[in-house]
Amino acid sequence: MRIDKEIQKQLLIFQKNEKTEYHIYMKLARKVQCPENRKILKSIAEDELKHYEFWRTLTQSDVKPNQWKIGIYYLISRIFGFTFGIKLMENGEGDAQDNYQQLVTLFPEVKNIVQDENDHEETLIRLLDEERLRYIGSIVLGLNDALVELTGALAGLTLALQNTQLIALTGLITGIAAALSMAASEYLSTKSEDTAQNPMKASIYTGSAYVMTVIILILPYLIFDNYYLCLALTLTAAILIIAFFNYYISVAKEVPFKNRFLEMAGLSLSVAILSFFIGYLIRMFLGVDV
């Protein structure tokens, strides 16, 4: 069958994408420690290679993979976890699926071959088991508590103390003490439950998430002297943390983003605003002057 230039160009793009994703999956498979995850990633890579071979039979051409895309998704997967990296990459293929449908009239076999392979890949991706996602509840606990408690504390301290160094010192001590308390509570809670989670790992994930959040929120008070500017930057950082984390969860766990984001952001900001006015009232009625 004679293929016009526009169709040929589109087929070559599909072909290049499949070869690129084959190399991404194979590169990740060589790095993961779990044998079962390695087996799944290799199986998906083989599917991508089959896709590539199918398009090659139509184009009668060979193409090179996109090395930049391989590097970017590999880096994302190494930093944020291979489950997030893979699902982020697969989510970006929505337009490609629509373009596949446009080719069905020209190549009827495209529908069955591509759909069968994609269903297989989706099933395999759901079988991936990554430790950080097993402990996502512990991370949420540490992150959410740090955001709610510390944004509120820093807002109150800003009006009560009006000194960035004192606010940073007080917030840091409060935050680290709260992180240790949360980690200990998560350890005891996980240990008392009938779960496959390791209590020590759960406590480490909770404490680490809490401490990292504390450091980010307090950082403006260590850099700038204007405490109102510091509070604004802290609240902005809190919103960005909430947005990023909920986006991460929405991709990795395939859950809605909007409602979770609005709930966490609304809770954190409400506590911060309330604490801000409480700090003002305490300073006014007690006559504290630092």
HUJO-V225551 format. One record per residue. N is the residue number from 1. PHI is phi in whole degrees, 0 to 359 (* if undefined). PSI is psi as a letter, one per 30 degrees, with the letter a starting at -180 (999 if undefined). OMEGA is omega in whole degrees, 0 to 359 (none if undefined). Layout:
n->N phi->PHI psi->PSI omega->OMEGA
n->N phi->PHI psi->PSI omega->OMEGA
//
This chain:
n->1 phi->* psi->k omega->180
n->2 phi->277 psi->k omega->182
n->3 phi->250 psi->k omega->180
n->4 phi->288 psi->l omega->188
n->5 phi->296 psi->e omega->181
n->6 phi->294 psi->e omega->178
n->7 phi->294 psi->e omega->179
n->8 phi->301 psi->e omega->180
n->9 phi->297 psi->e omega->180
n->10 phi->293 psi->e omega->179
n->11 phi->295 psi->e omega->179
n->12 phi->294 psi->e omega->176
n->13 phi->294 psi->e omega->177
n->14 phi->302 psi->e omega->182
n->15 phi->298 psi->e omega->180
n->16 phi->296 psi->e omega->179
n->17 phi->297 psi->e omega->181
n->18 phi->295 psi->e omega->180
n->19 phi->291 psi->e omega->178
n->20 phi->297 psi->e omega->182
n->21 phi->291 psi->e omega->174
n->22 phi->302 psi->e omega->181
n->23 phi->291 psi->e omega->178
n->24 phi->296 psi->e omega->180
n->25 phi->297 psi->e omega->180
n->26 phi->293 psi->e omega->180
n->27 phi->294 psi->e omega->178
n->28 phi->291 psi->e omega->181
n->29 phi->299 psi->e omega->180
n->30 phi->287 psi->f omega->185
n->31 phi->258 psi->f omega->183
n->32 phi->290 psi->k omega->183
n->33 phi->273 psi->e omega->184
n->34 phi->288 psi->k omega->180
n->35 phi->301 psi->e omega->181
n->36 phi->292 psi->e omega->177
n->37 phi->296 psi->e omega->178
n->38 phi->298 psi->e omega->180
n->39 phi->296 psi->e omega->180
n->40 phi->295 psi->e omega->181
n->41 phi->297 psi->e omega->177
n->42 phi->294 psi->e omega->179
n->43 phi->294 psi->e omega->177
n->44 phi->295 psi->e omega->178
n->45 phi->300 psi->e omega->178
n->46 phi->296 psi->e omega->177
n->47 phi->297 psi->e omega->179
n->48 phi->297 psi->e omega->179
n->49 phi->293 psi->e omega->176
n->50 phi->295 psi->e omega->177
n->51 phi->302 psi->e omega->181
n->52 phi->301 psi->e omega->181
n->53 phi->296 psi->e omega->179
n->54 phi->296 psi->e omega->180
n->55 phi->295 psi->e omega->180
n->56 phi->294 psi->e omega->177
n->57 phi->294 psi->f omega->180
n->58 phi->273 psi->e omega->183
n->59 phi->276 psi->f omega->184
n->60 phi->57 psi->h omega->180
n->61 phi->221 psi->l omega->175
n->62 phi->250 psi->k omega->179
n->63 phi->227 psi->l omega->177
n->64 phi->265 psi->k omega->179
n->65 phi->289 psi->l omega->177
n->66 phi->276 psi->j omega->185
n->67 phi->295 psi->e omega->179
n->68 phi->297 psi->e omega->179
n->69 phi->294 psi->e omega->177
n->70 phi->300 psi->e omega->181
n->71 phi->296 psi->e omega->182
n->72 phi->295 psi->e omega->183
n->73 phi->289 psi->e omega->175
n->74 phi->294 psi->e omega->180
n->75 phi->295 psi->e omega->178
n->76 phi->301 psi->e omega->181
n->77 phi->293 psi->e omega->179
n->78 phi->288 psi->e omega->182
n->79 phi->278 psi->e omega->188
n->80 phi->256 psi->g omega->180
n->81 phi->105 psi->k omega->185
n->82 phi->290 psi->f omega->179
n->83 phi->295 psi->e omega->178
n->84 phi->297 psi->e omega->181
n->85 phi->300 psi->e omega->182
n->86 phi->293 psi->e omega->182
n->87 phi->292 psi->e omega->176
n->88 phi->297 psi->e omega->179
n->89 phi->294 psi->e omega->181
n->90 phi->292 psi->e omega->178
n->91 phi->296 psi->f omega->180
n->92 phi->283 psi->f omega->182
n->93 phi->264 psi->g omega->181
n->94 phi->302 psi->e omega->179
n->95 phi->296 psi->e omega->180
n->96 phi->297 psi->e omega->180
n->97 phi->297 psi->e omega->178
n->98 phi->296 psi->e omega->179
n->99 phi->293 psi->e omega->177
n->100 phi->301 psi->e omega->183
n->101 phi->298 psi->e omega->180
n->102 phi->292 psi->f omega->182
n->103 phi->268 psi->f omega->185
n->104 phi->299 psi->e omega->180
n->105 phi->295 psi->e omega->179
n->106 phi->276 psi->e omega->182
n->107 phi->230 psi->i omega->184
n->108 phi->305 psi->e omega->182
n->109 phi->291 psi->f omega->180
n->110 phi->301 psi->e omega->185
n->111 phi->301 psi->e omega->183
n->112 phi->289 psi->e omega->184
n->113 phi->295 psi->e omega->183
n->114 phi->292 psi->e omega->181
n->115 phi->297 psi->e omega->179
n->116 phi->299 psi->e omega->182
n->117 phi->293 psi->e omega->181
n->118 phi->294 psi->e omega->176
n->119 phi->299 psi->e omega->180
n->120 phi->297 psi->e omega->180
n->121 phi->297 psi->e omega->180
n->122 phi->298 psi->e omega->178
n->123 phi->296 psi->e omega->181
n->124 phi->294 psi->e omega->180
n->125 phi->299 psi->e omega->180
n->126 phi->291 psi->f omega->180
n->127 phi->276 psi->f omega->180
n->128 phi->299 psi->k omega->182
n->129 phi->237 psi->j omega->182
n->130 phi->241 psi->k omega->186
n->131 phi->303 psi->e omega->185
n->132 phi->298 psi->f omega->178
n->133 phi->280 psi->f omega->175
n->134 phi->292 psi->f omega->182
n->135 phi->253 psi->g omega->183
n->136 phi->296 psi->e omega->178
n->137 phi->297 psi->e omega->178
n->138 phi->292 psi->e omega->178
n->139 phi->294 psi->e omega->178
n->140 phi->300 psi->e omega->180
n->141 phi->301 psi->e omega->180
n->142 phi->294 psi->e omega->182
n->143 phi->295 psi->e omega->184
n->144 phi->294 psi->e omega->179
n->145 phi->296 psi->e omega->180
n->146 phi->295 psi->e omega->181
n->147 phi->296 psi->e omega->183
n->148 phi->291 psi->e omega->185
n->149 phi->289 psi->e omega->187
n->150 phi->282 psi->e omega->176
n->151 phi->297 psi->e omega->177
n->152 phi->294 psi->e omega->180
n->153 phi->297 psi->e omega->181
n->154 phi->294 psi->e omega->178
n->155 phi->295 psi->e omega->179
n->156 phi->294 psi->e omega->180
n->157 phi->293 psi->e omega->180
n->158 phi->300 psi->e omega->179
n->159 phi->282 psi->e omega->184
n->160 phi->284 psi->e omega->187
n->161 phi->258 psi->e omega->179
n->162 phi->54 psi->h omega->177
n->163 phi->216 psi->j omega->188
n->164 phi->299 psi->e omega->181
n->165 phi->292 psi->e omega->178
n->166 phi->294 psi->e omega->178
n->167 phi->298 psi->e omega->180
n->168 phi->297 psi->e omega->181
n->169 phi->296 psi->e omega->180
n->170 phi->297 psi->e omega->180
n->171 phi->295 psi->e omega->180
n->172 phi->293 psi->e omega->178
n->173 phi->298 psi->e omega->179
n->174 phi->299 psi->e omega->182
n->175 phi->295 psi->e omega->181
n->176 phi->293 psi->e omega->178
n->177 phi->298 psi->e omega->180
n->178 phi->293 psi->e omega->179
n->179 phi->296 psi->e omega->178
n->180 phi->296 psi->e omega->178
n->181 phi->296 psi->e omega->180
n->182 phi->295 psi->e omega->179
n->183 phi->297 psi->e omega->179
n->184 phi->295 psi->e omega->179
n->185 phi->296 psi->e omega->179
n->186 phi->294 psi->e omega->178
n->187 phi->299 psi->e omega->181
n->188 phi->293 psi->e omega->180
n->189 phi->295 psi->e omega->180
n->190 phi->294 psi->e omega->181
n->191 phi->294 psi->e omega->182
n->192 phi->278 psi->f omega->181
n->193 phi->268 psi->l omega->176
n->194 phi->272 psi->i omega->185
n->195 phi->220 psi->l omega->180
n->196 phi->276 psi->f omega->181
n->197 phi->290 psi->k omega->176
n->198 phi->278 psi->k omega->183
n->199 phi->303 psi->e omega->181
n->200 phi->294 psi->e omega->178
n->201 phi->296 psi->e omega->179
n->202 phi->299 psi->e omega->180
n->203 phi->292 psi->e omega->179
n->204 phi->294 psi->e omega->178
n->205 phi->298 psi->e omega->180
n->206 phi->296 psi->e omega->181
n->207 phi->297 psi->e omega->181
n->208 phi->295 psi->e omega->178
n->209 phi->299 psi->e omega->180
n->210 phi->294 psi->e omega->183
n->211 phi->297 psi->e omega->180
n->212 phi->299 psi->e omega->179
n->213 phi->294 psi->e omega->178
n->214 phi->302 psi->e omega->181
n->215 phi->299 psi->e omega->181
n->216 phi->296 psi->e omega->183
n->217 phi->289 psi->e omega->182
n->218 phi->275 psi->f omega->185
n->219 phi->310 psi->e omega->180
n->220 phi->302 psi->e omega->181
n->221 phi->288 psi->f omega->177
n->222 phi->271 psi->f omega->184
n->223 phi->253 psi->e omega->187
n->224 phi->252 psi->l omega->181
n->225 phi->260 psi->f omega->181
n->226 phi->281 psi->j omega->187
n->227 phi->290 psi->f omega->176
n->228 phi->290 psi->e omega->176
n->229 phi->297 psi->e omega->180
n->230 phi->299 psi->e omega->179
n->231 phi->296 psi->e omega->179
n->232 phi->298 psi->e omega->179
n->233 phi->293 psi->e omega->179
n->234 phi->296 psi->e omega->179
n->235 phi->294 psi->e omega->176
n->236 phi->296 psi->e omega->178
n->237 phi->299 psi->e omega->179
n->238 phi->298 psi->e omega->179
n->239 phi->296 psi->e omega->180
n->240 phi->294 psi->e omega->177
n->241 phi->298 psi->e omega->180
n->242 phi->299 psi->e omega->181
n->243 phi->296 psi->e omega->181
n->244 phi->297 psi->e omega->184
n->245 phi->295 psi->e omega->180
n->246 phi->291 psi->e omega->174
n->247 phi->295 psi->e omega->178
n->248 phi->302 psi->e omega->181
n->249 phi->296 psi->e omega->182
n->250 phi->298 psi->e omega->179
n->251 phi->279 psi->e omega->186
n->252 phi->291 psi->e omega->183
n->253 phi->254 psi->f omega->179
n->254 phi->57 psi->h omega->177
n->255 phi->238 psi->l omega->181
n->256 phi->299 psi->k omega->182
n->257 phi->271 psi->e omega->193
n->258 phi->302 psi->e omega->185
n->259 phi->296 psi->e omega->180
n->260 phi->295 psi->e omega->180
n->261 phi->297 psi->e omega->182
n->262 phi->297 psi->e omega->180
n->263 phi->295 psi->e omega->181
n->264 phi->294 psi->e omega->181
n->265 phi->295 psi->e omega->180
n->266 phi->297 psi->e omega->180
n->267 phi->294 psi->e omega->181
n->268 phi->297 psi->e omega->181
n->269 phi->292 psi->e omega->179
n->270 phi->297 psi->e omega->178
n->271 phi->296 psi->e omega->180
n->272 phi->296 psi->e omega->180
n->273 phi->296 psi->e omega->179
n->274 phi->298 psi->e omega->180
n->275 phi->294 psi->e omega->178
n->276 phi->300 psi->e omega->181
n->277 phi->287 psi->e omega->175
n->278 phi->297 psi->e omega->177
n->279 phi->299 psi->e omega->179
n->280 phi->295 psi->e omega->181
n->281 phi->294 psi->e omega->179
n->282 phi->298 psi->e omega->180
n->283 phi->296 psi->e omega->183
n->284 phi->288 psi->e omega->184
n->285 phi->281 psi->e omega->180
n->286 phi->271 psi->f omega->179
n->287 phi->66 psi->h omega->181
n->288 phi->285 psi->k omega->179
n->289 phi->222 psi->j omega->184
n->290 phi->263 psi->999 omega->none
//
